[in-house]
Amino acid sequence: MADKKSGERGIIAYVFGVLSIVMAFFTPLAGIVFGIIGLVQSKKEKTPLSKRAKKLSTIGIVLSLILFAITIALTAYLATKGMGVLPNFPA
């Protein structure tokens, strides 16, 4: 029973790692959350799958943080300058 449960944690961590990368492009905050969950789950065992899951979760967290910072910077810029600074934007 313990082997089956530990194998499931590796799969769960892997899925959360992939989800964190995918969600980084749509909603970076969700990517950060999924990446942290995947990272925590991958640290609970030491299988090759959990090591790959740890890498994916780390990539997802970093990518989410970068895209989250870009989103905040772009939002702040457009809030101060207005949408009229964008070329070919229908206003």
DRENZATI-437211 format. One record per residue: residue in three letters; chain; y, z, x of N, C-alpha, C, O, CB in turn. Coordinates in steps of 0.02 Angstrom, whole numbers, plus 32768, in hexadecimal, padded with zeros to 4 digits. Glycine has a CB too. Layout:
<fifis>
residuo  cadena  n_north  n_up  n_east  ca_north  ca_up  ca_east  c_north  c_up  c_east  o_north  o_up  o_east  cb_north  cb_up  cb_east
ALA  A  Y  Z  X  Y  Z  X  Y  Z  X  Y  Z  X  Y  Z  X .
...
</fifis>
This chain:
<fifis>
residuo  cadena  n_north  n_up  n_east  ca_north  ca_up  ca_east  c_north  c_up  c_east  o_north  o_up  o_east  cb_north  cb_up  cb_east
MET  A  7FC4  8000  8029  8000  8000  8000  803F  8000  802B  8070  7FDF  801A  8000  803C  7FD1 .
ALA  A  803E  8024  8063  8079  8027  808E  8087  7FE4  80AF  80C1  7FD1  80B8  8070  805E  80C4 .
ASP  A  8051  7FBE  80C0  805B  7F7D  80DF  807C  7F4C  80AF  80A7  7F25  80C2  8019  7F60  80F8 .
LYS  A  8066  7F4F  8070  8082  7F21  803F  80CC  7F30  8034  80F5  7F03  802E  805B  7F26  7FFD .
LYS  A  80DD  7F70  8031  8123  7F83  8024  814F  7F71  8060  8188  7F5C  8056  8127  7FCF  8016 .
SER  A  8136  7F79  809D  815F  7F68  80D7  8168  7F1C  80DC  819D  7F05  80F3  813E  7F83  8117 .
GLY  A  8136  7EF5  80C8  813D  7EAD  80C8  8170  7E96  8094  8194  7E65  809F  80FB  7E8C  80BB .
GLU  A  8171  7EB9  805D  81A1  7EA9  8029  81E8  7EB7  803F  8216  7E92  802C  8192  7ECF  7FE9 .
ARG  A  81F2  7EEA  8067  8236  7EF9  8080  8250  7EC2  80AD  828B  7EB3  80AC  8236  7F3B  80A6 .
GLY  A  8224  7EA4  80D4  8238  7E6D  80FF  824E  7E31  80D7  827F  7E0F  80E8  8200  7E5A  812E .
ILE  A  8229  7E23  80A1  823A  7DEB  8076  827C  7DF9  8051  82A7  7DCD  804B  8201  7DDE  8043 .
ILE  A  8283  7E36  8039  82C1  7E49  8016  82FD  7E44  8046  8331  7E2A  8033  82BC  7E91  7FFA .
ALA  A  82F5  7E5C  8082  832B  7E58  80B3  833C  7E10  80C4  8377  7DFF  80CC  8318  7E7E  80F3 .
TYR  A  830A  7DE6  80C9  8314  7D9F  80D7  833B  7D7D  809E  8369  7D55  80AA  82D1  7D7B  80E2 .
VAL  A  8327  7D8C  8061  8349  7D6F  8027  8392  7D85  8024  83BE  7D5C  8017  8325  7D82  7FE5 .
PHE  A  839F  7DC5  8031  83E3  7DDD  8031  840C  7DBF  806B  8448  7DB4  8064  83E4  7E29  8035 .
GLY  A  83EB  7DB1  80A3  840E  7D90  80DA  8423  7D4A  80C8  845B  7D35  80D7  83E1  7D8F  8117 .
VAL  A  83F6  7D25  80A8  8407  7CE1  8092  843D  7CE3  805C  846C  7CBB  805D  83C8  7CBD  8077 .
LEU  A  8437  7D12  802D  8469  7D19  7FF8  84AE  7D2A  8015  84E1  7D12  7FFB  8454  7D4E  7FC7 .
SER  A  84B0  7D52  8049  84F0  7D65  8066  8513  7D28  8085  8550  7D23  8081  84E7  7D9B  809B .
ILE  A  84ED  7CFB  80A2  850B  7CBE  80BF  8523  7C90  8087  855A  7C75  808B  84D8  7C99  80EC .
VAL  A  84FB  7C87  8053  850E  7C5B  801C  854B  7C77  7FF7  857A  7C52  7FE8  84D3  7C51  7FEB .
MET  A  854A  7CB7  7FE9  8580  7CD6  7FC3  85C1  7CDA  7FEB  85F6  7CE2  7FCE  856C  7D1A  7FAB .
ALA  A  85BC  7CD6  802D  85F9  7CD8  8057  8628  7C9F  8045  8665  7CA7  804A  85E6  7CD5  80A1 .
PHE  A  860C  7C66  8032  8636  7C2C  8022  8653  7C2F  7FDB  8686  7C10  7FCE  860E  7BED  802A .
PHE  A  8634  7C54  7FAE  864C  7C57  7F69  8674  7C97  7F5C  86AD  7C93  7F46  8611  7C54  7F39 .
THR  A  8656  7CD0  7F6A  8679  7D10  7F64  8669  7D3A  7FA2  8635  7D59  7FA5  8663  7D35  7F22 .
PRO  A  8696  7D3A  7FD2  8689  7D5D  8011  867A  7DA7  8009  8653  7DC3  8030  86C4  7D55  803E .
LEU  A  8697  7DC7  7FD7  868A  7E0E  7FCE  8641  7E1A  7FBC  8622  7E4A  7FD3  86B8  7E2B  7F98 .
ALA  A  8625  7DEF  7F92  85DE  7DF5  7F81  85B3  7DE5  7FBE  857E  7E04  7FC7  85CC  7DC5  7F46 .
GLY  A  85C9  7DB7  7FE8  85A5  7DA8  8026  85A1  7DE4  8054  856E  7DF1  8074  85C5  7D6E  804A .
ILE  A  85D8  7E0A  8057  85D8  7E46  8081  85A7  7E79  8065  8580  7E98  808A  861F  7E65  8084 .
VAL  A  85A8  7E83  8024  857B  7EB4  8004  8532  7EA0  800E  8509  7ECA  8021  858B  7EBB  7FB8 .
PHE  A  8521  7E61  8001  84DC  7E4B  800A  84C7  7E4F  8053  848E  7E5F  8062  84D4  7E03  7FF1 .
GLY  A  84F5  7E41  8081  84E5  7E45  80C8  84D6  7E8C  80DD  84A8  7E98  8104  851F  7E2A  80F1 .
ILE  A  84FC  7EBC  80C3  84F0  7F02  80D5  84AE  7F19  80B8  8488  7F3D  80D9  852A  7F2E  80BA .
ILE  A  849F  7F06  807A  845E  7F18  805D  8425  7EFA  8086  83F4  7F1C  8094  845A  7F01  8013 .
GLY  A  842B  7EBB  8099  83F8  7E9B  80C1  83F0  7EBB  8105  83B8  7EC2  811E  8408  7E51  80CA .
LEU  A  8427  7ED0  8123  8425  7EF1  8164  8402  7F34  8160  83D9  7F45  818B  846C  7EFA  8180 .
VAL  A  8411  7F5A  812C  83F1  7F9B  8122  83A6  7F92  8117  837D  7FB7  8133  8410  7FC2  80E7 .
GLN  A  8393  7F61  80ED  834C  7F56  80DF  8327  7F3D  811D  82EC  7F4E  8128  8344  7F24  80A6 .
SER  A  8348  7F15  8147  8326  7EFA  8181  831B  7F2E  81B7  82EE  7F27  81E0  834D  7EC0  819E .
LYS  A  8344  7F62  81B8  833C  7F96  81EA  8302  7FC6  81DB  82F0  7FEF  8205  837C  7FBD  81F1 .
LYS  A  82E6  7FC1  819F  82B1  7FEF  818B  826D  7FDB  81A7  823E  8002  81A1  82AD  7FF3  8141 .
GLU  A  8267  7FA1  81C5  8227  7F8C  81E2  8235  7F5E  821E  826D  7F47  8228  81FB  7F67  81AE .
LYS  A  8202  7F52  8245  8209  7F2C  8283  81D9  7EF1  8285  81B0  7EEB  82B3  81FC  7F59  82C0 .
THR  A  81DD  7EC5  8254  81B4  7E89  8254  81DF  7E4E  8268  821C  7E52  8267  8195  7E7E  820E .
PRO  A  81C0  7E16  827A  81E8  7DDA  828C  8214  7DC2  8252  824C  7DAA  825D  81B9  7DA1  82A1 .
LEU  A  81FB  7DC9  8214  8223  7DB6  81DA  8261  7DE2  81D3  8297  7DCA  81C2  81F9  7DB8  819B .
SER  A  8259  7E23  81DF  8292  7E50  81D8  82C5  7E45  8210  8300  7E50  8207  827A  7E99  81D9 .
LYS  A  82AD  7E2E  824B  82DC  7E1E  8281  8305  7DE1  826F  8341  7DDE  827C  82B6  7E13  82C3 .
ARG  A  82E6  7DAF  8250  830B  7D74  8239  833A  7D87  8200  8372  7D6D  81FC  82DA  7D3C  8221 .
ALA  A  8324  7DB4  81D5  834E  7DCB  819E  838B  7DF0  81B8  83C2  7DEA  819D  8326  7DF8  816F .
LYS  A  8382  7E16  81EE  83BA  7E3A  820C  83EE  7E09  8228  842A  7E13  8220  83A1  7E69  8244 .
LYS  A  83D6  7DD3  8248  8404  7DA0  8262  8429  7D7E  8229  8465  7D73  822D  83DE  7D6C  828B .
LEU  A  8405  7D6B  81F4  8425  7D4A  81BB  8459  7D78  8199  848E  7D61  8186  83F0  7D35  8188 .
SER  A  8448  7DB7  8193  8477  7DE5  8173  84B5  7DEE  819E  84ED  7DF2  8184  8455  7E29  8168 .
THR  A  84AC  7DF2  81DF  84E5  7DF8  820D  8511  7DBA  8209  854F  7DC0  8206  84CD  7E04  8255 .
ILE  A  84F3  7D7F  8209  8519  7D41  8202  853E  7D40  81C0  8578  7D2C  81BD  84EA  7D04  8209 .
GLY  A  851C  7D55  818B  853C  7D56  8149  8577  7D86  8145  85AA  7D76  8126  8509  7D6A  8115 .
ILE  A  8571  7DC0  8165  85A8  7DF0  8165  85E3  7DD5  818C  861C  7DD9  8174  8590  7E34  8183 .
VAL  A  85D7  7DBA  81C7  860D  7DA0  81F0  862F  7D65  81CD  866D  7D61  81CA  85F3  7D8A  8235 .
LEU  A  8608  7D38  81B2  8623  7CFE  818E  864B  7D15  8151  8681  7CFA  8143  85EB  7CCE  8179 .
SER  A  8632  7D45  812D  8655  7D5F  80F2  8697  7D7F  8105  86C9  7D76  80E3  8629  7D91  80CD .
LEU  A  8697  7DA6  813B  86D4  7DC6  8151  8709  7D92  8166  8744  7D9A  8156  86C6  7DF5  818B .
ILE  A  86F4  7D5E  8189  8722  7D29  819E  873F  7D06  8161  877C  7CFC  815C  86FF  7CF7  81CD .
LEU  A  8714  7CF2  8133  872B  7CCE  80F8  8754  7CFB  80CA  8782  7CE4  80A8  86F1  7CB1  80D2 .
PHE  A  8745  7D3B  80C8  876C  7D6B  80A1  87B2  7D72  80BE  87E3  7D74  8098  874A  7DAF  809F .
ALA  A  87B7  7D75  8100  87F9  7D79  8121  8821  7D39  8115  885D  7D3C  8108  87F1  7D85  816C .
ILE  A  8801  7CFF  8118  8823  7CC0  810B  883B  7CBD  80C2  8872  7CA6  80B4  87F4  7C84  8119 .
THR  A  8812  7CD5  8094  8825  7CD5  804E  8862  7D02  8042  8890  7CEF  801D  87EA  7CED  8022 .
ILE  A  8862  7D3D  8061  889B  7D6A  8059  88DA  7D4C  8078  8910  7D50  805A  888C  7DAE  8079 .
ALA  A  88D3  7D2F  80B3  890D  7D10  80D4  8928  7CD6  80AC  8965  7CCF  80A4  88FB  7CF9  811B .
LEU  A  88FD  7CAC  8092  8913  7C73  806A  8933  7C8A  8029  8966  7C6E  8013  88D7  7C45  805B .
THR  A  8917  7CBD  800A  8934  7CD8  7FCC  8979  7CF5  7FDA  89A7  7CEA  7FB3  8906  7D0E  7FAF .
ALA  A  8981  7D1A  8010  89C2  7D37  8021  89F4  7D00  8030  8A2E  7D05  801C  89BC  7D66  805D .
TYR  A  89DF  7CCD  8054  8A0D  7C95  8064  8A24  7C71  8025  8A5F  7C65  801D  89EA  7C64  8094 .
LEU  A  89F5  7C61  7FFA  8A07  7C3D  7FBD  8A2F  7C69  7F8D  8A57  7C4F  7F66  89C8  7C23  7F9A .
ALA  A  8A25  7CAA  7F8F  8A4B  7CD7  7F64  8A93  7CDB  7F7B  8AC0  7CE2  7F51  8A2B  7D1C  7F63 .
THR  A  8A9F  7CD7  7FBC  8AE4  7CDC  7FD4  8B07  7C99  7FD2  8B43  7C97  7FC2  8AE4  7CF7  801B .
LYS  A  8AE6  7C63  7FE1  8B05  7C21  7FE4  8B01  7BFB  7FA2  8B29  7BCF  7F96  8AE5  7BF8  801A .
GLY  A  8AD2  7C0C  7F79  8AC9  7BE8  7F3B  8A9B  7BAD  7F44  8A8D  7B98  7F7C  8B0C  7BD2  7F1F .
MET  A  8A84  7B92  7F0D  8A56  7B59  7F0F  8A79  7B18  7F21  8A57  7AE6  7F2F  8A32  7B52  7ECD .
GLY  A  8ABB  7B16  7F20  8AE0  7ADA  7F2E  8ADC  7AC2  7F76  8AF0  7A8A  7F86  8B27  7AE3  7F1B .
VAL  A  8AC3  7AED  7FA3  8ABE  7ADA  7FEA  8A81  7AAE  7FF7  8A7C  7A91  802D  8ABC  7B19  8016 .
LEU  A  8A55  7AAA  7FC8  8A19  7A81  7FD2  8A29  7A38  7FC3  8A46  7A29  7F8F  89E0  7A9A  7FA5 .
PRO  A  8A17  7A0A  7FF0  8A24  79C4  7FE2  89F6  79A9  7FAB  89BB  79BC  7FA7  8A1D  799A  8022 .
ASN  A  8A10  797E  7F82  89EB  795D  7F4C  89CC  798E  7F1A  8999  7980  7EFB  89B3  7933  7F6B .
PHE  A  89EB  79C7  7F11  89D3  79F7  7EE0  89FA  79ED  7EA0  8A38  79F2  7EA0  89DA  7A40  7EF9 .
PRO  A  89D9  79DF  7E69  89FE  79D3  7E2B  8A1E  7A14  7E11  89FC  7A45  7E03  89CF  79B6  7DF5 .
ALA  A  8A5E  7A12  7E0C  8A82  7A4F  7DF6  8AA7  7A42  7DB5  8AC8  7A6F  7D9B  8AB4  7A66  7E2B .
</fifis>
